Amino acid sequence: MKKITLSIITIALISTSWAQTLDRSMRPKPGPAPEIKLGKTESFTLPNGMKVFVVENHKLPAIECSIELDVKPALQGDMDGYREMMSELLLSGTTTRTKDQLNSEIDQMGVHINVGNEGMSGGGLKKYEAKIFELMADIAMNAQIKQEELDKAKKKTLSELETQKNEPDVMVRNVSSVVNFGNNHPYGEVPTSENVSKITLERCNQYYHTYFRPNVAYMAIVGDITLAEVKPLIEKYFGKWVKQDVPEAHYSIPALTNTKLTKVSFAPRTAAVQSVVSVTYPVDLKPGAPDAIKARVANTVLGGGSQGRLFLDLREKHGWTYGAYSTLREDELGGTFSATVKCRNIVSDSAVGAILDEMRRMQTEKVNDTALQNSISYLSGNFAIGLEDPKRVAQNAINIERYHMPKDYYQNYLKNLSAVTADDVTAMAVKYIRPDNANIVVAGSKDEVANKLARFSADGKIDYYDYAGKTMVPAETMAAPPDMTGDKVFSRYIAAIGGEKAINSVQDIKIVGTSSMRGMALTITEMKKAPNKWKESIDAATTGKNMTIQKQAFNGTKGYQESQGHKADITGNDLDELAQDADIAGDLHPEKYGIRRTVKGMENVNGTNAYVIDVVNGKGKKSVEYYDAASGLLLRKTQGEGEKMQISDYGDYREVPGANGYKVPYKVTESGAGNPPITEQVQTVEVNRGIADAEFE
């Protein structure tokens, strides 16, 4: 205790003395950049051409191994998407181990092995080093891709693609890739469902046997190990890896050689209440280039964090967004600049204008000392944190050899970073930040946002793209016939599903459908009983048993929801909505719930002309309904906003047996922001079977 007290007193005295001599009007000068010690690094090359780097780090009894393939593969073409599947396919077993055996050996040791289309990594405790190398070598040389595993991967990918069709971040990423790099560059390829469906086992095996070769491989091993002990292990397990000539494709990026003026690319998004914006373009900036560190500082000043100019302007000054950032990515095949923001529809064009203004200001207004030092400190901290990750250290070792960087590049990184000046930042901004030669890519509401962006396009035009970056002609909201009202459209719908007599004849109904989510089989059961009882349950098939994972019910007065054993009452507005949904004949008297329908216009929905109807209920809740102009049937309904938006698509309407012509949709797809779509296929529909009231309690 005395030592602690003495230390506090001593610090106080020193602080008092310092305060008497310190001129607080002057900013302290930064001290010299610390020297970086990355650990002892040695290397050797196997006779088959694989280059191996060993970085000693004896802090923990563990190792991390990375293998990177220096390849420039041919374009994927009509089978685009197969390379992204290699991470799963190459872990589906080898000629010496089944998938289960491989997984069992990995799990028993508690190690990790990951595979990608251009390399692999593995790591764990030092005592398992030999086994880690053995398993990695087996995958590198003897992977056996099976048709059943490819079929699973394709099914999973198709499900993911379906999810992404209305995801704004994905839409912007895909469109940006296409407009930046073009279709004749690997970064400009975007897989679609059609591409994935065409992928063959032969194409996957051809890629593996062509590009997984030691003479294009760089291996870095970081951890509690020495060259003397690891070299015999690498020779033992990887020495038999057969080298082979690896073809090298050549790509070009037209935007780098043919400077173009700013253009606007728009991806229309259903029921969007906010926009995702990216101002982006390709740059010629390779890893380790002389400009790389200086350019990194310039980007950080612009949008590298909460102290960046974009953040301070768009969030702090205007309050248009939660955050605005920029990135400047170095890449051997083509780097990119992008400034991104998410904002409400009404301020989307203002946000784009502010981004471009800040980009121009970088070229004309020199950064002050405080902002410069903050940016350098930010990058220094990130670099120091990165050195704690063995994977990052391994990557650094590979980078030096692969990109012909100076051997002391990372040792001198902080010193070179601290030497960047305000003039350097301006020079980098002039060279790499190009507001007048950019692609402005936006995913959002076409009706509310798109036309406002035309002023930013050099030719005054807007190019439209779908979620995968394919050019498209967007659906236009056309005027509906002047005599068509919301009530008339809804009356046509009532007639289309059987009419008032058929609806009133249904006293109870039970609908059972099936679906799947993340590979799990689901059974969805919905029951209604006149006048206003309702229940829905979702059961999952697990280990041969059915388990209810979610249930909701309303007995005409009270409602509850139950999930994973937790049961809670439904109250307030949620209970009112549940009561409305439970009304088995609710469609026949919308006035009871204060529902008003207004014709907004006509649009094309999945190839069908539809009336677009704005709907508001008595509580002020809004939704949009789309009715087939020919058949009168409901095709789609959207409700909620932003992250809570939900889209319901209806199709395959059929008459219910024994229901006097009453029709229900046998296919319903529910999707929402951030969630995979769930498609329910109705299996059975039963009416007037005398459902007991106890079902709804």
Secondary structure, 3 states (H helix, E strand, C coil): CHHHHHHHHHHHHHHHHHHHHCCCCCCCCCCCCCCCCCCCEEEEECCCCCEEEEEECCCCCEEEEEEEECCCCCCCHHHCCHHHHHHHHCCCEECCCEHHHHHHHHHHHCCEEEEECCEEEEEEEHHHHHHHHHHHHHHHHHECCCHHHHHHHHHHHHHHHHHHCCCHHHHHHHHHHHHHHCCCCHHHCCCCHHHHHHCCHHHHHHHHHHHCCHHHEEEEEEECCCHHHHHHHHHHHHCCCCCCCCCCCCCCCHHHHCCCCCEEEEEECCCCCEEEEEEEEEECCCCCCCCHHHHHHHHHHHHCCCCCHHHHHHHHHCCCCCCEEEEEECCCCCEEEEEEEEEEHHHHHHHHHHHHHHHHHHHHCCCCHHHHHHHHHHHHHHHHHHCCCHHHHHHHHHHHHHCCCCCCCCCCHHHHHHCCCHHHHHHHHHHHCCCCCCEEEEEECHHHHHHHHHHHCCCCCEEEECCCCCECCCCCCECCCCCCCHHHHHHHHHHHCCCHHHHHCCCEEEEEEEEEECCEEEEEEEEEECCCEEEEEEEEEECCEEEEEEEEEECCCCEEEEECCEEEEECHHHHHHHHHHHCCCHHHCHHHHCCEEEEEEEEEECCEEEEEEEEECCCCCEEEEEEECCCCCEEEEEECCHHHCEEEEEEEEEECCCCCCCEEEEEEEEEECCEEEEEEEEEEEEECCCCCHHHHC
